[in-house]
Each structure stands twice: as structure tokens, then as C-alpha cells.
Amino acid sequence: MTDDGAVRRVAAGPATYWTPGTPILWRYRENAGEHFHIARPVTVVRDDEELLAVWMAPGTECVKPVLADGTPVHLEPLETRYTKPRAVQRDRWFGTGVLKLARPGDPWSVWLFWDPGWRFKNWYVNLERPLARWAGGVDSVDYFLDISVNPDRSWHWRDEDEFAQAQRDGLMDETTAGRVRAAGRAAVEAIGAWGPPFSDGWQHWRPDPSWAVPSLPEDWDRTPAHVSS
């Protein structure tokens, strides 16, 4: 990665795309503020006008939010999970890797998970602000509510309790919550229609063995000079 994060980029018409194998950052801002609290180095699998696909390898060093005393967020009772002071912490993504798929402008991304031995586990629809692109990666805001999709195409909502608590704690206003619910319903329609990316066979994809695990840069939280959706 070069100093400004512009690595092996190629022009394609009016847009600029990353070539496969390029390391970029996939980041999330806080829900109440402009600081980044999640940063994950990933490797580009595909990037064009229809889809951005990236791979987060096992062992990747990431940044995640924790409580100010270092307690993992998920261990804090829901009633105080979003009101206690927080910090960020470097950690590693252990277990199997994650393939993330995002279509330009969609208010969600679709993640694929595997159990050990590349046994496909499930798709995971992460409801979020449409990705904003910049020289070194993509940024978003996570909206708490998610959908899990099983190999047999059955699905269920996830984290509805966190979605409700975030609204009670003022991390999301009524208008935004309505948009997130609408996005969730649209995602459910896409699941029911079983179109892309669910129908594209990504569960059979495997990473290039020559790819190194990308490193987390010291300036992982830098402010982009320019972003675009």
C-alpha cells in the first residue's frame, strides 16, 4: 500500500476500480460521531460497476470497539451497552475468513461464512449505509439489524434487540430506523427472489493462496481526502 493508499488501481470508464489482490480497508464509523471504531484490512477479489467483493483472511489484525476498561462490548448488558464510555482496541480475526460482497448503492452488504474445512455455513446480510469509496478503501455506518440466510434459503432476523436498544439510546432517530427497516424488507425480497449475489455461487469461491494477509496501517483512522458512493 502506498502512502495515500492508492495501490494498483485501474481506471474503468468514469469510475476507478481496484484490481484483484489489492489490499484496502473496510471501515465503520461510530453511530454517534465521525470517528472510526471498526477497521478491517481486506483483499479485493472483484471490483467493478456491479460488485465489490473482498476477502478478510483468518488472523487479520483489525480494530474493534471495546468498553473504556477493555471489556468486550458483547459482554456488557444490553441496557448499558451503548451508553458506557468506549475505546478502540487492536485485535485479530480468528477462525475462518469472511467474504464480503457489496453492490454499489445498496444499503447492505452480504457476508459469507464457512466452518472449518470450507463447509459453507451461511450468508449474513449486514444492513448499513451504502459504502463510500476513497483511495484506501470503503467506509460505512452499521445499523445493528441483520439477516442470517441458511444454505437451504431459509432466513431470520438477527440483533433486533440491539436495533431497538440503539433507538432508545439515541444512536438512531425514527427516520433512520424507518429507512433501515425498509432496507431490510428489500433485502428479504432479494433473498426470496434468490438473485445475485446469493445465486452467483460465491459459496464455492476460494482465496488465491498467493495472497498475503494485509497489514493494518498505523493511520487506519485517517480522514479520506475524497469519498464517493
MIBAGU-818837 format. One line per 4 residues: number of its first residue (from 1); for each residue x, y, z of C-alpha. Coordinates in nm, 3 decimals, padded with zeros to 5 digits. Example, Ala and Ser with C-alpha at 12.3 -4.5 7.8 and 13.67 -1.06 7.14 Angstrom:
// MIBAGU-818837
1	01.230 -00.450 00.780  01.367 -00.106 00.714 $
// end
This chain:
// MIBAGU-818837
1	00.000 00.000 00.000  00.141 00.338 -00.093  00.133 00.638 00.143  -00.201 00.760 00.011 $
5	-00.346 00.409 -00.018  -00.369 00.424 -00.398  -00.244 00.079 -00.481  -00.262 -00.096 -00.818 $
9	-00.575 00.095 -00.918  -00.703 00.086 -01.274  -00.943 00.319 -01.449  -01.263 00.179 -01.595 $
13	-01.468 00.447 -01.766  -01.573 00.726 -01.531  -01.511 00.513 -01.221  -01.186 00.380 -01.077 $
17	-01.165 00.020 -00.960  -00.920 -00.188 -00.763  -00.760 -00.489 -00.924  -00.788 -00.834 -00.761 $
21	-00.528 -00.882 -00.490  -00.523 -00.516 -00.383  -00.529 -00.459 -00.003  -00.782 -00.199 00.115 $
25	-00.957 -00.103 00.440  -01.322 -00.178 00.517  -01.423 00.064 00.795  -01.726 00.167 01.002 $
29	-01.785 00.500 01.173  -01.943 00.534 01.516  -02.322 00.570 01.510  -02.299 00.889 01.714 $
33	-01.996 01.074 01.584  -01.749 01.086 01.299  -01.473 00.868 01.446  -01.398 00.524 01.304 $
37	-01.434 00.238 01.551  -01.404 -00.063 01.319  -01.128 -00.110 01.061  -01.055 -00.434 00.877 $
41	-00.781 -00.484 00.619  -00.919 -00.692 00.333  -00.806 -00.812 -00.009  -01.004 -00.722 -00.321 $
45	-01.149 -01.025 -00.501  -01.352 -00.836 -00.761  -01.433 -00.470 -00.815  -01.643 -00.331 -01.100 $
49	-01.962 -00.137 -01.169  -02.175 -00.425 -01.038  -01.995 -00.558 -00.731  -01.715 -00.510 -00.480 $
53	-01.604 -00.842 -00.331  -01.331 -00.859 -00.065  -01.174 -01.129 00.148  -01.089 -01.093 00.517 $
57	-00.838 -01.365 00.593  -00.802 -01.553 00.923  -00.554 -01.382 01.153  -00.611 -01.034 01.008 $
61	-00.525 -00.756 01.255  -00.832 -00.535 01.297  -00.963 -00.251 01.511  -01.279 -00.307 01.713 $
65	-01.474 -00.113 01.978  -01.448 -00.210 02.344  -01.566 -00.050 02.666  -01.326 00.205 02.815 $
69	-01.195 -00.054 03.062  -01.127 -00.302 02.781  -01.436 -00.518 02.838  -01.568 -00.671 02.513 $
73	-01.886 -00.490 02.407  -02.094 -00.808 02.378  -02.031 -00.891 02.746  -02.199 -00.569 02.864 $
77	-02.573 -00.597 02.941  -02.784 -00.462 02.657  -02.937 -00.186 02.872  -02.598 -00.016 02.917 $
81	-02.411 -00.148 02.614  -02.441 00.173 02.414  -02.418 00.429 02.695  -02.095 00.332 02.871 $
85	-01.774 00.506 02.757  -01.585 00.327 02.482  -01.241 00.294 02.332  -01.096 00.103 02.039 $
89	-00.860 -00.190 02.052  -00.641 -00.378 01.807  -00.722 -00.746 01.781  -00.708 -01.030 01.530 $
93	-00.984 -01.202 01.337  -00.954 -01.567 01.433  -01.147 -01.859 01.297  -01.238 -01.888 00.932 $
97	-01.223 -01.590 00.699  -01.513 -01.384 00.566  -01.603 -01.297 00.208  -01.787 -00.962 00.184 $
101	-01.996 -00.862 -00.117  -02.142 -00.515 -00.179  -02.328 -00.379 -00.481  -02.284 -00.003 -00.540 $
105	-02.559 00.196 -00.368  -02.712 -00.096 -00.177  -02.785 -00.021 00.191  -02.642 -00.359 00.291 $
109	-02.354 -00.593 00.224  -02.368 -00.973 00.212  -02.107 -01.174 00.402  -02.028 -01.542 00.359 $
113	-01.911 -01.759 00.648  -01.762 -02.108 00.647  -01.697 -02.365 00.917  -01.352 -02.527 00.931 $
117	-01.276 -02.734 00.625  -01.459 -02.489 00.397  -01.800 -02.626 00.490  -02.034 -02.341 00.397 $
121	-02.220 -02.206 00.700  -02.440 -01.913 00.595  -02.488 -01.578 00.426  -02.521 -01.274 00.651 $
125	-02.691 -00.956 00.534  -02.538 -00.659 00.718  -02.771 -00.356 00.699  -02.557 -00.044 00.672 $
129	-02.512 00.290 00.500  -02.416 00.243 00.132  -02.038 00.216 00.107  -01.842 00.536 00.043 $
133	-01.525 00.474 -00.157  -01.194 00.654 -00.108  -00.838 00.591 -00.219  -00.761 00.341 00.055 $
137	-01.090 00.157 00.094  -01.458 00.189 00.180  -01.644 00.343 00.476  -01.991 00.287 00.617 $
141	-02.206 00.304 00.931  -02.350 -00.019 01.072  -02.722 -00.012 01.155  -02.737 -00.302 01.407 $
145	-03.012 -00.502 01.235  -02.904 -00.803 01.027  -03.040 -01.107 00.846  -02.897 -01.459 00.853 $
149	-02.959 -01.677 00.546  -02.909 -02.053 00.564  -02.788 -02.280 00.282  -03.147 -02.405 00.238 $
153	-03.250 -02.040 00.169  -03.443 -02.003 00.496  -03.368 -01.681 00.682  -03.426 -01.499 01.011 $
157	-03.368 -01.152 01.156  -03.071 -01.101 01.386  -03.000 -00.843 01.657  -03.349 -00.695 01.668 $
161	-03.292 -00.631 02.041  -02.978 -00.427 01.966  -03.161 -00.236 01.692  -03.436 -00.141 01.941 $
165	-03.188 -00.052 02.217  -02.986 00.171 01.982  -03.302 00.370 01.912  -03.383 00.402 02.282 $
169	-03.030 00.527 02.346  -03.046 00.791 02.074  -02.799 00.631 01.833  -03.061 00.623 01.559 $
173	-03.358 00.852 01.502  -03.702 00.740 01.388  -03.642 00.840 01.025  -03.318 00.643 01.001 $
177	-03.475 00.343 01.173  -03.757 00.351 00.918  -03.508 00.352 00.631  -03.322 00.059 00.786 $
181	-03.644 -00.141 00.821  -03.732 -00.062 00.459  -03.384 -00.174 00.351  -03.432 -00.495 00.547 $
185	-03.761 -00.564 00.371  -03.593 -00.503 00.034  -03.316 -00.745 00.130  -03.576 -01.006 00.226 $
189	-03.735 -00.964 -00.117  -03.394 -01.018 -00.278  -03.349 -01.333 -00.071  -03.693 -01.458 -00.176 $
193	-03.615 -01.394 -00.543  -03.277 -01.567 -00.494  -03.097 -01.336 -00.731  -02.740 -01.202 -00.707 $
197	-02.530 -01.237 -00.503  -02.699 -01.542 -00.347  -02.739 -01.718 -00.682  -02.383 -01.648 -00.800 $
201	-02.213 -01.948 -00.640  -01.981 -01.749 -00.414  -02.003 -02.024 -00.152  -01.775 -02.228 -00.381 $
205	-01.516 -01.949 -00.411  -01.170 -01.990 -00.256  -00.897 -01.726 -00.200  -00.580 -01.715 -00.406 $
209	-00.319 -01.900 -00.194  -00.054 -01.648 -00.301  -00.232 -01.360 -00.123  -00.062 -01.237 00.192 $
213	-00.268 -01.128 00.491  -00.285 -00.747 00.457  -00.150 -00.543 00.747  -00.333 -00.280 00.948 $
217	-00.173 00.060 00.874  -00.084 00.291 01.160  -00.310 00.560 01.013  -00.609 00.327 00.980 $
221	-00.839 00.605 01.106  -00.723 00.875 00.865  -00.987 01.104 00.714  -01.024 01.048 00.339 $
225	-00.948 01.347 00.120  -01.241 01.250 -00.104  -01.514 00.989 -00.086  -01.773 00.870 -00.336 $
229	-02.055 00.619 -00.321 $
// end
